[in-house]
Amino acid sequence: MTPPQTIMSCIFCKIISGVVPVPGRGGESPAQILYRDDLVTAFRDIHPIAPTHILIVTNRHIDSVNELEPVDESLVGHMVMVAKQLAAQEGIAEPGYRLIFNTGAHGGQTVFHLHLHLIGGRLARVVVPVSARGFALE
């Protein structure tokens, strides 16, 4: 079961709407939006675990993969295609990258708004969830 959350309290909803800046080192700075269309918004993770760590987030609030409906199938495919495009733009397509959906607290999901992690820029190692930052590398 996901923690109770409203769209008004969801940090990703706020970033997508431009209502709130993202906390950064040394103060607040706006999210670095890399891609936006009618379905998704992509921005850099504020706690990257690799040189490239981008989140592709649905513009419509969906708590997790467990909340997806059959009608959302094309949305998930679109998220993957946006990740592919961003990987090429970031120069990590050829050497390789990871795409990760964390689902639920035991799956390492720390923000309960559907998002896809695009991770690359160095040799991928096993990613395991940890509570505070979301991930750790083994």
Secondary structure, DSSP 8 states (H G I E B T S, - for coil): ------GGG-HHHHHHHT-S-EEETTEEE---EEEE-SSEEEEE-SS-SSSEEEEEEESS----GGG--GGGHHHHHHHHHHHHHHHHHHT-TTT-EEEE---SGGGT--S-S-EEEEEESS----EE--TTTS-EE-
